[in-house]
Amino acid sequence: MLKHQLSNILALAIATAIPILYNLWTVVKQRQADILAIFAMFGFLLELGILLMHGSEQLLLLRGSFVTGVLGLTFLVSLLFPRPLIYYFAIRFNSSEEGRNHFSSLWNHYDFRRRLRILTVVWGSALLSGALLGAILVYAISPTEFLIVSPCITYGTIGVAIAWTHWYRKMAVRKL
């Protein structure tokens, strides 16, 4: 909507500022930041930095792919640590203290650890694949087309990973 009154770069900068302000407002209101909010904030600030330093529409649009790619790599690198990143995401989404304690106690079982590592590989690979597709499309189609297609790639990638996770979890519970 803004690109008809402003330059594409300025319109994209304003569009980027909105989620930054929303995230800041949420952190101030709740007086705490979670891992997802911090990661989103990093991405939005990176986008503004790219805008201020370079001013290229393609580089600005690559921010989403970059952040998704970094998150995918982070998932995969977390396999080198005692507990993979998916473990911390799962704990965060566990609603009760009792549920978090139970989930944490399952870490003592080899099969549980193995399954979380498999989930981590799948999520890391899915996010990297989505990032790669987005990076290719930034240069293959117009910025307007990319802004339409990009959320489909992002939500499609996440949707497929969530559906697979749901299936895998049900299968794992049956086997356990």
Contact map, one row per residue, 1 for C-alpha under 8 A:
11110000000000000000000000000000000000000000000000000000000000000000000000000000000000000000000000000000000000000000000000000000000000000000000000000000000000000000000000000000
11111100001000000000000000000000000000000000000000000000000000000000000000000000000000000000000000000000000000000000000000000000000000000000000000000000000000000000000000000000
11111111001000000000000000000000000000000000000000000000000000000000000000000000000000000000000000000000000000000000000000000000000000000000000000000000000000000000000000000000
11111110000000000000000000000000000000000000000000000000000000000000000000000000000000000000000000000000000000000000000000000000000000000000000000000000000000000000000000000000
01111110000000000000000000000000000000000000000000000000000000000000000000000000000000000000000000000000000000000000000000000000000000000000000000000000000000000000000000000000
01111111011000000000000000000000000000000000000000000000000000000000000000000000000000000000000000000000000000000000000000000000000000000000000000000000000000000000000000000000
00111111111000000000000000000000000000000000000000000000000000000000000000000000000000000000000000000000000000000000000000000000000000000000000000000000000000000000000000000000
00100111111100000000000000000000000000000000000000000000100000000000000000000000000000000000000000000000000000000000000000000000000000000000000000000000000000000000000000000000
00000011111110000000000000000000000000000000000000100011100000000000000000000000000000000000000000000000000000000000000000000000000000000000000000000000000000000000000000000000
00000111111111000000000000000000000000000000000000000000000000000000000000000000000000000000000000000000000000000000000000000000000000000000000000000000000000000000000000000000
01100111111111100000000000000000000000000000000000000000000000000000000000000000000000000000000000000000000000000000000000000000000000000000000000000000000000000000000000000000
00000001111111110000000000000000000000000000000000000000000000000000000000000000000000000000000000000000000000000000000000000000000000000000000000000000000000000000000000000000
00000000111111111000000000000000000000000000000100100000000000000000000000000000000000000000000000000000000000000000000000000000000000000000000000000000000000000000000000000000
00000000011111111100000000000000000000000000000000000000000000000000000000000000000000000000000000000000000000000000000000000000000000000000000000000000000000000000000000000000
00000000001111111110000000000000000000000000000000000000000000000000000000000000000000000000000000000000000000000000000000000000000000000000000000000000000000000000000000000000
00000000000111111111000000000000000000000001001100000000000000000000000000000000000000000000000000000000000000000000000000000000000000000000000000000000000000000000000000000000
00000000000011111111100000000000000000000001000100000000000000000000000000000000000000000000000000000000000000000000000000000000000000000000000000000000000000000000000000000000
00000000000001111111110000000000000000000000000000000000000000000000000000000000000000000000000000000000000000000000000000000000000000000000000000000000000000000000000000000000
00000000000000111111111000000000000000000001000000000000000000000000000000000000000000000000000000000000000000000000000000000000000000000000000000000000000000000000000000000000
00000000000000011111111100000000000000001001100000000000000000000000000000000000000000000000000000000000000000000000000000000000000000000000000000000000000000000000000000000000
00000000000000001111111110000000000000000000000000000000000000000000000000000000000000000000000000000000000000000000000000000000000000000000000000000000000000000000000000000000
00000000000000000111111111000000000000000000000000000000000000000000000000000000000000000000000000000000000000000000000000000000000000000000000000000000000000000000000000000000
00000000000000000011111111100000000010001000000000000000000000000000000000000000000000000000000000000000000000000000000000000000000000000000000000000000000000000000000000000000
00000000000000000001111111110000000000000000000000000000000000000000000000000000000000000000000000000000000000000000000000000000000000000000000000000000000000000000000000000000
00000000000000000000111111111000000000000000000000000000000000000000000000000000000000000000000000000000000000000000000000000000000000000000000000000000000000000000000000000000
00000000000000000000011111111100000000000000000000000000000000000000000000000000000000000000000000000000000000000000000000000000000000000000000000000000000000000000000000000000
00000000000000000000001111111111100000000000000000000000000000000000000000000000000000000000000000000000000000000000000000000000000000000000000000000000000000000000000000000000
00000000000000000000000111111111000000000000000000000000000000000000000000000000000000000000000000000000000000000000000000000000000000000000000000000000000000000000000000000000
00000000000000000000000011111110000000000000000000000000000000000000000000000000000000000000000000000000000000000000000000000000000000000000000000000000000000000000000000000000
00000000000000000000000001111111100000000000000000000000000000000000000000000000000000000000000000000000000000000000000000000000000000000000000000000000000000000000000000000000
00000000000000000000000000111111100000000000000000000000000000000000000000000000000000000000000000000000000000000000000000000000000000000000000000000000000000000000000000000000
00000000000000000000000000110111110000000000000000000000000000000000000000000000000000000000000000000000000000000000000000000000000000000000000000000000000000000000000000000000
00000000000000000000000000100111111011000000000000000000000000000000000000000000000000000000000000000000000000000000000000000000000000000000000000000000000000000000000000000000
00000000000000000000000000000001111111000000000000000000000000000000000000000000000000000000000000000000000000000000000000000000000000000000000000000000000000000000000000000000
00000000000000000000000000000000111111100000000000000000000000000000000000000000000000000000000000000000000000000000000000000000000000000000000000000000000000000000000000000000
00000000000000000000000000000000011111110000000000000000000000000000000000000000000000000000000000000000000000000000000000000000000000000000000000000000000000000000000000000000
00000000000000000000001000000000111111111000000000000000000000000000000000000000000000000000000000000000000000000000000000000000000000000000000000000000000000000000000000000000
00000000000000000000000000000000111111111100000000000000000000000000000000000000000000000000000000000000000000000000000000000000000000000000000000000000000000000000000000000000
00000000000000000000000000000000001111111110000000000000000000000000000000000000000000000000000000000000000000000000000000000000000000000000000000000000000000000000000000000000
00000000000000000000000000000000000111111111000000000000000000000000000000000000000000000000000000000000000000000000000000000000000000000000000000000000000000000000000000000000
00000000000000000001001000000000000011111111100000000000000000000000000000000000000000000000000000000000000000000000000000000000000000000000000000000000000000000000000000000000
00000000000000000000000000000000000001111111110000000000000000000000000000000000000000000000000000000000000000000000000000000000000000000000000000000000000000000000000000000000
00000000000000000000000000000000000000111111111000000000000000110010000000000000000000000000000000000000000000000000000000000000000000000000000000000000000000000000000000000000
00000000000000011011000000000000000000011111111100000000000000100000000000000000000000000000000000000000000000000000000000000000000000000000000000000000000000000000000000000000
00000000000000000001000000000000000000001111111110000000000000000000000000000000000000000000000000000000000000000000000000000000000000000000000000000000000000000000000000000000
00000000000000000000000000000000000000000111111111000000000000100000000000000000000000000000000000000000000000000000000000000000000000000000000000000000000000000000000000000000
00000000000000010000000000000000000000000011111111100000000100100000000000000000000000000000000000000000000000000000000000000000000000000000000000000000000000000000000000000000
00000000000010011000000000000000000000000001111111110000000100000000000000000000000000000000000000000000000000000000000000000000000000000000000000000000000000000000000000000000
00000000000000000000000000000000000000000000111111111000000000000000000000000000000000000000000000000000000000000000000000000000000000000000000000000000000000000000000000000000
00000000000000000000000000000000000000000000011111111110001100000000000000000000000000000000000000000000000000000000000000000000000000000000000000000000000000000000000000000000
00000000100010000000000000000000000000000000001111111111001100000000000000000000000000000000000000000000000000000000000000000000000000000000000000000000000000000000000000000000
00000000000000000000000000000000000000000000000111111110000000000000000000000000000000000000000000000000000000000000000000000000000000000000000000000000000000000000000000000000
00000000000000000000000000000000000000000000000011111110000000000000000000000000000000000000000000000000000000000000000000000000000000000000000000000000000000000000000000000000
00000000000000000000000000000000000000000000000001111111001000000000000000000000000000000000000000000000000000000000000000000000000000000000000000000000000000000000000000000000
00000000100000000000000000000000000000000000000001111111101100000000000000000000000000000000000000000000000000000000000000000000000000000000000000000000000000000000000000000000
00000000100000000000000000000000000000000000000000100111111100000000000000000000000000000000000000000000000000000000000000000000000000000000000000000000000000000000000000000000
00000001100000000000000000000000000000000000000000000011111110000000000000000000000000000000000000000000000000000000000000000000000000000000001000000000000000000000000000000000
00000000000000000000000000000000000000000000000000000001111111000000000000000000000000000000000000000000000000000000000000000000000000000110001000000000000000000000000000000000
00000000000000000000000000000000000000000000000001100111111111100000000000000000000000000000000000000000000000000000000000000000000000000000000000000000000000000000000000000000
00000000000000000000000000000000000000000000001101100011111111100000000000000000000000000000000000000000000000000000000000000000000000000000000000000000000000000000000000000000
00000000000000000000000000000000000000000000000000000000111111111000000000000000000000000000000000000000000000000000000000000000000000000100001000000000000000000000000000000000
00000000000000000000000000000000000000000000000000000000011111111100000000000000000000000000000000000000000000000000000000000000000001100100000000000000000000000000000000000000
00000000000000000000000000000000000000000011011000000000001111111110000000000000000000000000000000000000000000000000000000000000000000000000000000000000000000000000000000000000
00000000000000000000000000000000000000000010000000000000000011111111000000000000000000000000000000000000000000000000000000000000001001000000000000000000000000000000000000000000
00000000000000000000000000000000000000000000000000000000000011111111100000000000000000000000000000000000000000000000000000000000011101100000000000000000000000000000000000000000
00000000000000000000000000000000000000000000000000000000000001111111110000000000000000000000000000000000000000000000000000000000001000000000000000000000000000000000000000000000
00000000000000000000000000000000000000000010000000000000000000111111111000000000000000000000000000000000000000000000000000000000000000000000000000000000000000000000000000000000
00000000000000000000000000000000000000000000000000000000000000011111111100000000000000000000000000000000000000000000000000000011011000000000000000000000000000000000000000000000
00000000000000000000000000000000000000000000000000000000000000001111111110000000000000000000000000000000000000000000000000000011011100000000000000000000000000000000000000000000
00000000000000000000000000000000000000000000000000000000000000000111111111000000000000000000000000000000000000000000000000000001000000000000000000000000000000000000000000000000
00000000000000000000000000000000000000000000000000000000000000000011111111100000000000000000000000000000000000000000000000010010000000000000000000000000000000000000000000000000
00000000000000000000000000000000000000000000000000000000000000000001111111110000000000000000000000000000000000000000000000111111000000000000000000000000000000000000000000000000
00000000000000000000000000000000000000000000000000000000000000000000111111111000000000000000000000000000000000000000000000010001000000000000000000000000000000000000000000000000
00000000000000000000000000000000000000000000000000000000000000000000011111111100000010000000000000000000000000000000000000010000000000000000000000000000000000000000000000000000
00000000000000000000000000000000000000000000000000000000000000000000001111111110000111000000000000000000000000000000000110110000000000000000000000000000000000000000000000000000
00000000000000000000000000000000000000000000000000000000000000000000000111111111000000000000000000000000000000000000000110011000000000000000000000000000000000000000000000000000
00000000000000000000000000000000000000000000000000000000000000000000000011111111100000000000000000000000000000000000000000000000000000000000000000000000000000000000000000000000
00000000000000000000000000000000000000000000000000000000000000000000000001111111101110000000000000000000000000000000000000000000000000000000000000000000000000000000000000000000
00000000000000000000000000000000000000000000000000000000000000000000000000111111111110000000000000000000000000000000100100000000000000000000000000000000000000000000000000000000
00000000000000000000000000000000000000000000000000000000000000000000000000011111110100000000000000000000000000000000000000000000000000000000000000000000000000000000000000000000
00000000000000000000000000000000000000000000000000000000000000000000000000001111111100000000000000000000000000000000000000000000000000000000000000000000000000000000000000000000
00000000000000000000000000000000000000000000000000000000000000000000000000000011111100000000000000000000000000000000000000000000000000000000000000000000000000000000000000000000
00000000000000000000000000000000000000000000000000000000000000000000000000000110111110100000000000000000000000000000000000000000000000000000000000000000000000000000000000000000
00000000000000000000000000000000000000000000000000000000000000000000000000100111111111110000000000000000000000000001100100000000000000000000000000000000000000000000000000000000
00000000000000000000000000000000000000000000000000000000000000000000000001100110001111111000000000000000000000000000000100000000000000000000000000000000000000000000000000000000
00000000000000000000000000000000000000000000000000000000000000000000000000100000000111111100000000000000000000000001101100000000000000000000000000000000000000000000000000000000
00000000000000000000000000000000000000000000000000000000000000000000000000000000001111111110000000000000000000000001000000000000000000000000000000000000000000000000000000000000
00000000000000000000000000000000000000000000000000000000000000000000000000000000000111111111000000000000000000000000000000000000000000000000000000000000000000000000000000000000
00000000000000000000000000000000000000000000000000000000000000000000000000000000000011111111100000000000000000000000000000000000000000000000000000000000000000000000000000000000
00000000000000000000000000000000000000000000000000000000000000000000000000000000000001111111110000000000000000000000000000000000000000000000000000000000000000000000000000000000
00000000000000000000000000000000000000000000000000000000000000000000000000000000000000111111110000010011000000000000000000000000000000000000000000000000000000000000000000000000
00000000000000000000000000000000000000000000000000000000000000000000000000000000000000011111111000000000000000000000000000000000000000000000000000000000000000000000000000000000
00000000000000000000000000000000000000000000000000000000000000000000000000000000000000001111111000000000000000000000000000000000000000000000000000000000000000000000000000000000
00000000000000000000000000000000000000000000000000000000000000000000000000000000000000000111111110110000000000000000000000000000000000000000000000000000000000000000000000000000
00000000000000000000000000000000000000000000000000000000000000000000000000000000000000000001111110110000000000000000000000000000000000000000000000000000000000000000000000000000
00000000000000000000000000000000000000000000000000000000000000000000000000000000000000000000011111110000000000000000000000000000000000000000000000000000000000000000000000000000
00000000000000000000000000000000000000000000000000000000000000000000000000000000000000000000011111111000000000000000000000000000000000000000000000000000000000000000000000000000
00000000000000000000000000000000000000000000000000000000000000000000000000000000000000000000000111111100000000000000000000000000000000000000000000000000000000000000000000000000
00000000000000000000000000000000000000000000000000000000000000000000000000000000000000000000011111111110000000000000000000000000000000000000000000000000000000000000000000000000
00000000000000000000000000000000000000000000000000000000000000000000000000000000000000000010011111111111000000000000000000000000000000000000000000000000000000000000000000000000
00000000000000000000000000000000000000000000000000000000000000000000000000000000000000000000000011111111100000000000000000000000000000000000000000000000000000000000000000000000
00000000000000000000000000000000000000000000000000000000000000000000000000000000000000000000000001111111110000000000000000000000000000000000000000000000000000000000000000000000
00000000000000000000000000000000000000000000000000000000000000000000000000000000000000000010000000111111111000000000000000000000000000000000000000000000000000000000000000000000
00000000000000000000000000000000000000000000000000000000000000000000000000000000000000000010000000011111111000000000000000000000000000000000000000000000000000000000000000000000
00000000000000000000000000000000000000000000000000000000000000000000000000000000000000000000000000001111111100000000000000000000000000000000000000000000000000000000000000000000
00000000000000000000000000000000000000000000000000000000000000000000000000000000000000000000000000000111111110010000000000000000000000000000000000000000000000000000000000000000
00000000000000000000000000000000000000000000000000000000000000000000000000000000000000000000000000000011111111011000000000000000000000000000000000000000000000000000000000000000
00000000000000000000000000000000000000000000000000000000000000000000000000000000000000000000000000000000111111011000000000000000000000000000000000000000000000000000000000000000
00000000000000000000000000000000000000000000000000000000000000000000000000000000000000000000000000000000011111111000000000000000000000000000000000000000000000000000000000000000
00000000000000000000000000000000000000000000000000000000000000000000000000000000000000000000000000000000001111111100000000000000000000000000000000000000000000000000000000000000
00000000000000000000000000000000000000000000000000000000000000000000000000000000000000000000000000000000000011111110000000000000000000000000000000000000000000000000000000000000
00000000000000000000000000000000000000000000000000000000000000000000000000000000000000000000000000000000011111111111000000000000000000000000000000000000000000000000000000000000
00000000000000000000000000000000000000000000000000000000000000000000000000000000000000000000000000000000001111111111100000000000000000000000000000000000000000000000000000000000
00000000000000000000000000000000000000000000000000000000000000000000000000000000000000000000000000000000000001111111110000000000000000000000000000000000000000000000000000000000
00000000000000000000000000000000000000000000000000000000000000000000000000000000000000000000000000000000000000111111111000000000000000000000000000000000000000000000000000010000
00000000000000000000000000000000000000000000000000000000000000000000000000000000000101100000000000000000000000011111111100000000000000000000000000000000000000000000000000000000
00000000000000000000000000000000000000000000000000000000000000000000000000000010000101000000000000000000000000001111111110000000000000000000000000000000000000000000000000000000
00000000000000000000000000000000000000000000000000000000000000000000000000000000000000000000000000000000000000000111111111000000000000000000000000000000000000000000000000000000
00000000000000000000000000000000000000000000000000000000000000000000000000000000000001000000000000000000000000000011111111100000000000000000000000000000000000000000100000000000
00000000000000000000000000000000000000000000000000000000000000000000000000110010000111000000000000000000000000000001111111110000000000000000000000000000000000000000000000000000
00000000000000000000000000000000000000000000000000000000000000000000000000110000000000000000000000000000000000000000111111111000000000000000000000000000000000000000000000000000
00000000000000000000000000000000000000000000000000000000000000000000000000000000000000000000000000000000000000000000011111111100000000000000000000000000000000001000000000000000
00000000000000000000000000000000000000000000000000000000000000000000000100100000000000000000000000000000000000000000001111111110000000000000000000000000000000001000000000000000
00000000000000000000000000000000000000000000000000000000000000000000001111110000000000000000000000000000000000000000000111111111000000000000000000000000000000000000000000000000
00000000000000000000000000000000000000000000000000000000000000000000000100010000000000000000000000000000000000000000000011111111100000000000000000000000000000000000000000000000
00000000000000000000000000000000000000000000000000000000000000000000000100000000000000000000000000000000000000000000000001111111110000000000000000000000000011001000000000000000
00000000000000000000000000000000000000000000000000000000000000000001101100000000000000000000000000000000000000000000000000111111111000000000000000000000000011000000000000000000
00000000000000000000000000000000000000000000000000000000000000000001110110000000000000000000000000000000000000000000000000011111111100000000000000000000000000000000000000000000
00000000000000000000000000000000000000000000000000000000000000000000000000000000000000000000000000000000000000000000000000001111111110000000000000000000000000000000000000000000
00000000000000000000000000000000000000000000000000000000000000001001100000000000000000000000000000000000000000000000000000000111111111000000000000000000110010000000000000000000
00000000000000000000000000000000000000000000000000000000000000011101100000000000000000000000000000000000000000000000000000000011111111100000000000000000000000000000000000000000
00000000000000000000000000000000000000000000000000000000000000001000100000000000000000000000000000000000000000000000000000000001111111110000000000000000000000000000000000000000
00000000000000000000000000000000000000000000000000000000000000000000000000000000000000000000000000000000000000000000000000000000111111111000000000000000100000000000000000000000
00000000000000000000000000000000000000000000000000000000000001011000000000000000000000000000000000000000000000000000000000000000011111111100000000000100100000000000000000000000
00000000000000000000000000000000000000000000000000000000000001001000000000000000000000000000000000000000000000000000000000000000001111111110000000000000000000000000000000000000
00000000000000000000000000000000000000000000000000000000000000000000000000000000000000000000000000000000000000000000000000000000000111111111000000000000000000000000000000000000
00000000000000000000000000000000000000000000000000000000000000000000000000000000000000000000000000000000000000000000000000000000000011111111100001000000000000000000000000000000
00000000000000000000000000000000000000000000000000000000010011000000000000000000000000000000000000000000000000000000000000000000000001111111111001000000000000000000000000000000
00000000000000000000000000000000000000000000000000000000010000000000000000000000000000000000000000000000000000000000000000000000000000111111110000000000000000000000000000000000
00000000000000000000000000000000000000000000000000000000000000000000000000000000000000000000000000000000000000000000000000000000000000011111110000000000000000000000000000000000
00000000000000000000000000000000000000000000000000000000000000000000000000000000000000000000000000000000000000000000000000000000000000001111111011000000000000000000000000000000
00000000000000000000000000000000000000000000000000000000000000000000000000000000000000000000000000000000000000000000000000000000000000000111111111000000000000000000000000000000
00000000000000000000000000000000000000000000000000000000110010000000000000000000000000000000000000000000000000000000000000000000000000000100111111100000000000000000000000000000
00000000000000000000000000000000000000000000000000000000000000000000000000000000000000000000000000000000000000000000000000000000000000000000011111110000000000000000000000000000
00000000000000000000000000000000000000000000000000000000000000000000000000000000000000000000000000000000000000000000000000000000000000000000111111111000000000000000000000000000
00000000000000000000000000000000000000000000000000000000000000000000000000000000000000000000000000000000000000000000000000000000000000001100111111111100000000000000000000000000
00000000000000000000000000000000000000000000000000000000000000000000000000000000000000000000000000000000000000000000000000000000000000000000001111111110000000000000000000000000
00000000000000000000000000000000000000000000000000000000000000000000000000000000000000000000000000000000000000000000000000000000000000000000000111111111000000000000000000000000
00000000000000000000000000000000000000000000000000000000000000000000000000000000000000000000000000000000000000000000000000000000000000000000000011111111100000000000000000000000
00000000000000000000000000000000000000000000000000000000000000000000000000000000000000000000000000000000000000000000000000000000000001000000000001111111110000000000000000000000
00000000000000000000000000000000000000000000000000000000000000000000000000000000000000000000000000000000000000000000000000000000000000000000000000111111111100000000000000000000
00000000000000000000000000000000000000000000000000000000000000000000000000000000000000000000000000000000000000000000000000000000000000000000000000011111111100000000000000000000
00000000000000000000000000000000000000000000000000000000000000000000000000000000000000000000000000000000000000000000000000000000010011000000000000001111111110000000000000000000
00000000000000000000000000000000000000000000000000000000000000000000000000000000000000000000000000000000000000000000000000000000010000000000000000000111111111000000000000000000
00000000000000000000000000000000000000000000000000000000000000000000000000000000000000000000000000000000000000000000000000000000000000000000000000000011111111100000000000000000
00000000000000000000000000000000000000000000000000000000000000000000000000000000000000000000000000000000000000000000000000000000000000000000000000000011111111110000000000000000
00000000000000000000000000000000000000000000000000000000000000000000000000000000000000000000000000000000000000000000000000000110010000000000000000000000111111111000000000000000
00000000000000000000000000000000000000000000000000000000000000000000000000000000000000000000000000000000000000000000000000000110000000000000000000000000011111111100000000000000
00000000000000000000000000000000000000000000000000000000000000000000000000000000000000000000000000000000000000000000000000000000000000000000000000000000001111111110000000000000
00000000000000000000000000000000000000000000000000000000000000000000000000000000000000000000000000000000000000000000000000000000000000000000000000000000000111111111000000000000
00000000000000000000000000000000000000000000000000000000000000000000000000000000000000000000000000000000000000000000000001100100000000000000000000000000000011111111100000000000
00000000000000000000000000000000000000000000000000000000000000000000000000000000000000000000000000000000000000000000000000000000000000000000000000000000000001111111110000000000
00000000000000000000000000000000000000000000000000000000000000000000000000000000000000000000000000000000000000000000000000000000000000000000000000000000000000111111111000000000
00000000000000000000000000000000000000000000000000000000000000000000000000000000000000000000000000000000000000000000000000000000000000000000000000000000000000011111111100000000
00000000000000000000000000000000000000000000000000000000000000000000000000000000000000000000000000000000000000000000001000000000000000000000000000000000000000001111111110000000
00000000000000000000000000000000000000000000000000000000000000000000000000000000000000000000000000000000000000000000000000000000000000000000000000000000000000000111111111000000
00000000000000000000000000000000000000000000000000000000000000000000000000000000000000000000000000000000000000000000000000000000000000000000000000000000000000000011111111100000
00000000000000000000000000000000000000000000000000000000000000000000000000000000000000000000000000000000000000000000000000000000000000000000000000000000000000000001111111110000
00000000000000000000000000000000000000000000000000000000000000000000000000000000000000000000000000000000000000000000000000000000000000000000000000000000000000000000111111111000
00000000000000000000000000000000000000000000000000000000000000000000000000000000000000000000000000000000000000000000000000000000000000000000000000000000000000000000011111111100
00000000000000000000000000000000000000000000000000000000000000000000000000000000000000000000000000000000000000000000000000000000000000000000000000000000000000000000001111111110
00000000000000000000000000000000000000000000000000000000000000000000000000000000000000000000000000000000000000000010000000000000000000000000000000000000000000000000000111111111
00000000000000000000000000000000000000000000000000000000000000000000000000000000000000000000000000000000000000000000000000000000000000000000000000000000000000000000000011111111
00000000000000000000000000000000000000000000000000000000000000000000000000000000000000000000000000000000000000000000000000000000000000000000000000000000000000000000000001111111
00000000000000000000000000000000000000000000000000000000000000000000000000000000000000000000000000000000000000000000000000000000000000000000000000000000000000000000000000111111
00000000000000000000000000000000000000000000000000000000000000000000000000000000000000000000000000000000000000000000000000000000000000000000000000000000000000000000000000011111
